[in-house]
Each structure stands twice: as C-alpha cells, then as structure tokens.
C-alpha cells in the first residue's frame, strides 16, 4: 500500500468519529460510483418515469420507499440523487479550495499590494450572506446543475483564502522558509517543498467538513426550486414536498431528508475526527483525558478488589 495512503487511513481510523464518518461516506460513495457507471441498471425503476396509475403508493415489496406524487419510485430517485449531491458538493469544495489555495498563498507569502487587493476582495464577498447571494445568482442563471454549482462556488471560496493566508503567514515566518529566502531559492521550490506540505493538512480537514455544508447549501437551492431542474433527482428537491404534502404522505419528503442528513453527518464526523487526531492541541487534550479515564478505571478496579 502507498505510504501516504496508509498514513491517511491510520489517521482516519485513529479516531471513532473519523472512522464512523469514513464508513458512512464510503457507503454513499460506492453507491454514487455504481450508479454513475451502471446507471438505471442498478435501480428497480427509471427514476424519471412518471406513472400516474401508481401515485403515492405506500412502501411495499414492489416499491421499497413507496412512490411520489407522480408515481415515480422514491428508492430509485434517492439512489439517482446520491451521485448528484455528493459529486456537485465535492466539486464545489474542490474548486473553492483550489482558488483559496492560489489566492491565499499569494496574499500570505508576497504580502504588500497583493495581500491588500486579495483580502479587500475577500472582505467584499463576506459583506453579503452567502446563501442569499447564491440564491440570487442561481435564479438569474436559470435551472441547470452547472449553474447551481457555479452559484455556490461564486460565494464559497473566500473562507479558503483566509484559512490559507493565515496558515501561509505562520509557515512563512518559520526559520526554514527564511533560510530558503536567504539562499535565493525559487518560489516554486519554496511553495511545493516548504509551504504546501505544512498547510495542506489544515486545508484538508476544513474541506472535509465543508463538503457537508456545501451539500446543505446545494440542497437548499433544490428545496426552494431555484437553480436545480425540477425533474432532476436531487435530495433537496425531493424533500421540498414536505411543505405541501407533510400530513398526507410524509415519507415522500422525509426519506430523502434522512439520507441527506446522514451524508452531511458522515462528512462532519470525519472532518471533526481528523481535526482531533491531527491538531496537536486537541490531540494532547485527548491523550491526557484518556490517561485520566484509565487511572480512574484502575482505581475503581483496585477498590473493588479491596472490597472483595
């Protein structure tokens, strides 16, 4: 096994939160990959096919989760929605992280006029609520998955710039970076051998937790029927029927909402677990707490032996 992959798995499995989140994400990623490759062959019904003769059917052997208001199989639509929600959310975070990495590194390393321009632009975006701006952009661009993803990316990159800039400032003040500068080392070498290896861990932890937030934002667009096409199998759109059909057929909206909740929880648990394992301050606190628990357990065992 690749040493980097082995080390990454060790970090993830070294904490219950990250391990739980990892297995949750793994299940949904496998489903997403399988549906992307095999399409409707792995689901019992076409998720887009309307069947007015089987509207709002209850869960049964034929329809595991029942059918919706148009007779479409809810189980098939949920499976078809998973790759869309996960894929677009990861794409949003990936593009935002790359933009943040590029701009934040320039601002944190070169400082001066570059930092002023980049950070003032970032502050300008922070002045507007991200969700409101994303809704406005999605409504302007029209219904399309690409448009919906772009509307979220447009407001999603500023936190990454601040995070990368802060981390770059800390690394740039280190002695080994100063030594690189004294030796007139090329910026590309300083970037790839000095800066990036020391900030990627923090960026990765933040991005992992941020996938869940991006997924919620994207689903909010679908819930409000903005940006994402109405016919598209997407968990936010499918959950929106709760506003009109909650008492008549609650499962139609609750089932996709539960799937969305579990996926978001998986990314959040994995990110928080990785932060606990990687962050030295949190890690030392966890180890000291673990030692205290072990000491308390031994003391309780000794008291029990003394009593007997």
C-alpha angles and dihedrals in degrees: 000000000000109000092228092050091046091051091047092051090048090054092048095046092045091080132049094223095052092042092052092047091046093055092046091051092044092057093051093043090053090051091048093049092046093051092045091054102037101025118191091355091087096050126069096231140026103265091215099046114110118217111182090180091067104042120162093354113178121243111288142147090278094047111028095195097021126243134288133237091287096045095256117147108255095205091055092047093050091051090047091049096053097074090046095052096041096039096048093043093052090045091052093050093043095052092043091049092050091050091046092047092052098044096036093051092050092047094046098043106036096032116176119078093352092057093046095051095044096044094045089051089049091050089052091058091046089058091073126062105255096221094049092049091046091051091050093050093046092049090050096048096046135229112328136116091233091050091049092050092047092050090057095043089052091066100026104073103068096079089053091054091054093045094049093043092052092048092045091052090054094047093044090058091057121111095241091056089050088052090051090053093048089053090051091240116182116261091236090060092045089049099049099034102032114023109029097049089055099047103035094081093057091044092050094051092049093045092050092055091041094060089072092050091048089050091053092048092049091048090050089060089052093045090055092043092240124135099349116086112254094230092052116108100242127148095230093052091045091051092051091080087076088080093061107018105035098119099034099048111359096168092066090069102023096059096058089041090056092049090050091049093051093049093049090047090052093056092043093050092047093049094047092046092050090049091053093050097042103038107086094209094051092040094054090048091051092049093049090048090049091051091051091051091049091049091049090049093050090047091052091049091050091051091049091051091047091051092051 
